[in-house]
Amino acid sequence: MCPLNLSGDQTIAPNDHTVWFAGTQPHRRDCTAIDLSIDDTVRTMAGVRVNFRFSRAPLGGNFANFYDQVTAYVAIISGPAEEVDPLLTPLTHRVLEMREEESVFLYADTASARAQITEQSSLLAQDRIAIIGLGGTGSYILDFVAKTHVREIHLYDDDLFATHNAFRAPGAASMDELNMRLGKAEHFELVYSKMRRGVVAHGYLDESNVDELRTMSFVFVAVDKGRAKQLAMSALLEASVPFVDVGMGIYETVADGPLWGQLRVSTALPGETGAQVTISTADGGDKDVYDQNIQMGELNALNAALAVIKWKKLRGFYVDKSHENVSFYHLDVNVLVNERRT
């Protein structure tokens, strides 16, 4: 324990390099006492019973901040134990619960902090995202987007989350979850609400709710039904809402033979129409090719990753030098082709 030194609501450098300690006398590996104490008077401070006051001044006399002060003493005390067993650690890895006003996440985003990309992550924080279609590709888009700081994620899909969906969606669904027979949107809202706030399930997109898309800042279109796609595109283009449309076609070369095909990511930005010709809004009826198409989890995930990377480039999270609005991944030759269509 040490006195907290504040200026307003910000910490400043400690006034004193000493700390109070609650515990027994620290020892070295050879069992000799570590000479840190300048006071062994037992007392109670802020409701904590302390046994020692330690003093080990750094070069210059005082610590620059409280983090340096605390970790310096922790290293002195824990070092001998770590010499005996390197797997021992003074770190508790306690999960920090976050309040709603602090974060969209229920617990602290330590991944961004560890990678030192909190500034880049904040570029995504104000987005209101919609994902139309939560099949193989759409569910992976959700998985990637849910782990960013976006403010809201709206899910549009009223199909049931069935057994076959569990084999091409991220994570692992239990028997109990499958037996609940929830819609995909409700299922994924339940899954990702364990981690974050702002995930909102909607039914299937139709004329009654399509205007909700006009209030979004970015939309991922991952639906195969042409009518819903046309409805969404019309509203998004009219409202100048940027969106990405994804598609994939994977087929057998011959019966029971190896698979081939391609993935597509098309980006539509306000004032740009070039990529729209790559987006099919046709329904195939009883002969809908997509209904016969092969869906593989890793290809769905790759398609989703390409779409999310494009969104992050548009937000300045990643560098974008090509500014393509259409990308095709050709599976048989393992080639990604970028195009800029005007």
C-alpha positions in Angstrom: 0.0 0.0 0.0 1.1 3.6 -0.7 -0.6 7.0 -0.5 -2.2 7.9 -3.9 -1.1 11.2 -5.3 -3.6 12.8 -7.6 -4.1 16.0 -9.7 -7.8 16.2 -10.3 -8.7 12.6 -11.5 -5.2 11.8 -12.8 -2.4 10.2 -10.9 0.9 12.0 -10.8 4.3 10.9 -9.6 4.4 9.4 -6.0 5.7 11.8 -3.3 7.4 8.9 -1.4 9.3 5.8 -2.6 8.2 3.7 0.4 5.3 1.2 0.6 3.5 -0.6 3.4 3.3 -4.4 3.2 0.7 -6.9 4.6 2.4 -10.3 5.0 5.3 -12.1 6.5 9.0 -11.1 6.2 10.2 -11.7 2.6 13.3 -14.0 2.2 15.9 -14.8 -0.4 16.3 -18.2 -1.9 18.9 -19.1 0.7 16.3 -18.3 3.4 18.0 -15.1 4.6 15.7 -12.1 5.1 15.5 -9.4 2.4 16.6 -6.2 4.1 13.8 -3.8 3.1 12.1 -2.8 6.3 12.5 0.5 8.0 9.4 0.0 10.2 7.9 -3.2 11.5 5.1 -1.6 13.6 1.8 -3.5 13.1 -1.0 -1.1 12.2 -4.3 -0.9 10.3 -4.4 1.3 7.2 -7.6 1.7 5.1 -9.0 -1.4 6.7 -5.9 -3.5 5.9 -3.6 -4.8 8.7 0.0 -4.1 7.6 3.2 -5.5 9.1 6.1 -3.7 7.5 7.1 -0.5 5.8 9.5 -1.1 3.0 12.1 1.3 1.6 14.1 0.7 -1.6 14.7 4.0 -3.4 15.4 3.9 -7.2 18.1 5.9 -8.8 17.1 9.5 -8.6 15.2 9.1 -5.3 11.6 8.6 -6.3 9.6 6.5 -8.8 8.2 8.2 -11.9 4.7 6.6 -11.4 2.8 4.2 -9.2 3.1 1.4 -11.7 6.9 1.5 -11.5 6.8 1.8 -7.7 4.5 -1.2 -7.1 6.1 -3.5 -9.7 9.6 -2.7 -8.4 8.7 -4.0 -4.9 6.8 -7.0 -6.4 9.9 -8.0 -8.3 12.0 -7.8 -5.2 9.7 -9.9 -3.2 8.7 -12.5 -5.8 12.1 -12.9 -7.5 13.5 -15.5 -5.1 10.4 -17.7 -5.5 10.6 -17.5 -9.3 14.3 -18.6 -9.0 13.0 -21.8 -7.3 10.1 -22.3 -9.8 10.0 -20.1 -12.9 6.3 -21.0 -13.3 5.4 -19.1 -10.2 4.0 -15.6 -10.8 2.7 -12.8 -8.6 0.1 -11.9 -11.3 -3.4 -13.0 -10.5 -4.8 -12.5 -14.1 -8.0 -11.2 -12.4 -10.7 -10.5 -14.9 -11.7 -6.8 -14.7 -15.4 -6.1 -15.0 -16.1 -3.0 -17.1 -19.0 -0.6 -16.5 -21.3 0.3 -19.4 -19.9 3.9 -19.6 -16.4 2.5 -19.8 -16.6 0.0 -22.5 -18.9 -2.0 -24.8 -17.1 -5.1 -23.4 -18.2 -6.7 -20.1 -14.5 -7.2 -19.2 -11.4 -5.3 -20.1 -9.9 -5.6 -23.6 -6.5 -6.7 -22.5 -5.7 -7.9 -26.1 -5.5 -4.4 -27.5 -3.5 -3.2 -24.5 -1.0 -6.0 -24.8 -0.6 -5.4 -28.5 -0.4 -1.6 -27.9 -3.1 -0.9 -30.5 -5.6 0.9 -28.3 -5.5 4.0 -30.5 -6.2 2.0 -33.7 -9.0 0.0 -31.9 -10.7 3.3 -30.9 -11.1 4.2 -34.6 -13.9 1.5 -34.8 -15.7 2.5 -31.6 -18.4 4.8 -33.0 -19.6 2.4 -35.7 -23.1 1.0 -35.7 -22.8 -2.2 -37.7 -25.5 -4.4 -39.3 -24.9 -7.9 -40.6 -27.5 -9.3 -43.0 -27.4 -13.0 -43.1 -25.8 -15.2 -40.4 -24.9 -18.3 -42.3 -21.4 -19.6 -42.7 -19.8 -16.3 -43.8 -22.0 -14.0 -41.8 -21.4 -15.8 -38.5 -17.7 -15.4 -38.9 -18.1 -11.7 -39.8 -19.9 -11.4 -36.5 -17.2 -13.2 -34.6 -14.5 -10.9 -35.9 -16.6 -7.7 -35.5 -17.8 -8.6 -32.0 -14.2 -8.5 -30.7 -13.8 -4.9 -31.8 -15.0 -1.8 -30.0 -18.0 -1.1 -32.3 -20.9 0.5 -30.5 -23.7 -1.7 -31.8 -24.0 -4.8 -34.0 -27.5 -5.5 -35.5 -28.2 -9.0 -36.7 -30.7 -9.8 -39.5 -31.7 -13.4 -40.0 -34.8 -15.4 -39.0 -33.6 -18.9 -40.1 -33.3 -21.4 -37.3 -29.9 -22.2 -35.9 -29.8 -25.9 -36.8 -27.3 -28.8 -36.6 -25.7 -28.1 -40.0 -25.1 -24.5 -38.9 -23.0 -25.6 -36.0 -20.5 -27.2 -38.4 -19.8 -23.9 -40.3 -20.0 -21.3 -37.6 -17.3 -20.2 -35.1 -17.2 -21.8 -31.7 -19.0 -25.0 -30.6 -22.7 -25.3 -30.0 -24.0 -27.7 -27.4 -26.9 -30.2 -27.7 -28.9 -28.0 -25.3 -28.3 -24.9 -27.5 -29.4 -26.8 -30.7 -32.5 -28.1 -28.9 -33.5 -24.6 -28.0 -34.3 -24.1 -31.7 -33.6 -20.4 -31.6 -33.3 -18.3 -34.7 -29.8 -17.6 -35.8 -30.0 -13.9 -34.7 -31.3 -14.9 -31.3 -28.7 -17.6 -30.9 -25.8 -15.4 -31.8 -27.1 -12.5 -29.7 -27.1 -14.9 -26.7 -23.6 -16.2 -27.5 -21.9 -12.8 -27.9 -23.8 -11.0 -25.2 -21.6 -13.1 -22.8 -18.7 -10.9 -23.9 -20.1 -7.6 -24.9 -23.0 -5.1 -25.0 -24.8 -3.8 -28.1 -25.6 -7.1 -30.0 -29.2 -6.8 -31.1 -31.1 -9.6 -32.8 -33.7 -8.8 -35.6 -35.9 -11.0 -37.7 -35.5 -11.4 -41.4 -35.0 -8.2 -43.4 -38.2 -7.0 -45.2 -40.1 -3.8 -46.0 -41.2 -3.5 -42.4 -37.6 -3.0 -41.0 -35.4 -2.2 -44.0 -35.3 1.5 -43.0 -33.3 0.6 -39.9 -30.3 0.1 -42.2 -30.3 3.8 -43.0 -29.1 4.6 -39.5 -26.1 2.3 -39.7 -22.6 3.5 -40.3 -21.5 0.3 -42.1 -23.3 -2.9 -43.3 -22.1 -6.4 -44.1 -24.3 -8.1 -46.6 -23.9 -11.9 -46.4 -27.3 -13.1 -47.5 -27.9 -15.4 -50.5 -31.6 -14.6 -51.1 -31.8 -12.1 -54.0 -34.9 -10.3 -52.8 -33.5 -9.5 -49.4 -30.2 -8.4 -50.9 -31.9 -6.1 -53.5 -34.0 -4.6 -50.7 -31.0 -3.9 -48.6 -28.9 -2.5 -51.4 -31.6 -0.1 -52.5 -31.9 1.3 -49.0 -28.2 1.5 -48.4 -27.4 3.2 -51.7 -30.2 5.7 -51.3 -29.0 6.5 -47.8 -25.3 6.6 -48.8 -24.4 3.9 -46.2 -21.2 2.1 -47.2 -21.4 -1.7 -47.3 -19.6 -4.9 -48.3 -21.2 -7.8 -50.0 -19.7 -11.3 -49.9 -20.2 -14.3 -52.1 -18.7 -17.7 -52.7 -19.1 -20.5 -55.2 -17.4 -23.9 -54.4 -18.2 -26.9 -56.5 -17.0 -30.4 -57.3 -14.7 -30.8 -60.4 -16.3 -34.2 -61.0 -18.4 -36.4 -58.8 -16.6 -37.2 -55.6 -13.6 -35.2 -56.8 -11.6 -32.3 -55.4 -13.4 -29.0 -54.9 -12.8 -25.7 -56.8 -14.3 -22.2 -56.9 -13.8 -18.7 -55.7 -14.7 -16.2 -53.0 -15.7 -12.6 -53.6 -15.8 -9.3 -51.6 -17.5 -6.3 -53.2 -17.3 -2.9 -51.6 -19.9 -0.1 -52.3 -19.1 3.4 -51.1 -21.2 6.5 -51.4 -20.8 7.9 -54.9 -19.2 4.8 -56.3 -21.1 2.3 -58.4 -18.4 0.2 -60.1 -18.5 -2.8 -57.7 -22.3 -3.2 -58.0 -22.1 -5.2 -61.3 -20.3 -8.0 -59.3 -23.2 -8.4 -56.9 -25.9 -10.8 -58.0 -29.4 -10.1 -56.7 -31.0 -12.9 -58.8 -33.1 -15.7 -57.2 -32.7 -19.1 -58.8 -36.0 -20.5 -57.7 -36.0 -24.3 -57.5 -32.7 -24.3 -59.4 -30.9 -21.9 -57.1 -27.2 -22.7 -57.6 -26.4 -21.4 -54.1 -28.7 -24.0 -52.5 -26.5 -26.7 -54.1 -23.3 -24.9 -53.3 -20.8 -26.4 -50.9 -20.1 -24.5 -47.7 -16.8 -25.0 -45.8 -16.1 -23.4 -42.5 -12.5 -22.3 -43.4 -13.6 -20.8 -46.7 -16.5 -19.0 -45.0 -14.0 -17.7 -42.4 -11.6 -16.5 -45.1 -14.4 -14.7 -47.0 -15.4 -13.1 -43.7 -11.9 -12.1 -42.9 -11.4 -10.4 -46.3 -14.6 -8.4 -45.7 -13.7 -7.3 -42.2 -10.1 -6.4 -43.3 -11.6 -4.2 -46.0 -13.9 -2.5 -43.4 -10.9 -1.9 -41.1 -9.0 -0.4 -44.0 -11.8 2.0 -44.7 -11.7 3.1 -41.1 -7.9 3.7 -41.1 -7.1 0.7 -38.9 -5.0 -0.9 -41.6 -3.0 0.7 -44.4 -4.8 0.6 -47.8 -2.6 1.2 -50.9 -4.7 -0.5 -53.6 -8.1 0.9 -52.7 -9.8 -2.0 -54.5 -13.5 -2.3 -54.5 -13.7 -5.9 -55.6 -11.5 -8.9 -54.5 -11.6 -12.5 -55.9 -9.9 -15.4 -54.2 -9.4 -18.3 -56.6 -9.1 -21.5 -54.6 -7.5 -23.8 -57.2 -4.5 -21.5 -57.9 -4.5 -19.8 -54.4 -4.5 -16.3 -55.8 -6.2 -13.1 -54.6 -7.0 -10.7 -57.4 -7.9 -7.1 -56.5 -9.8 -4.8 -58.9 -10.8 -1.2 -58.9 -14.0 -0.8 -60.9 -15.3 2.6 -61.8 
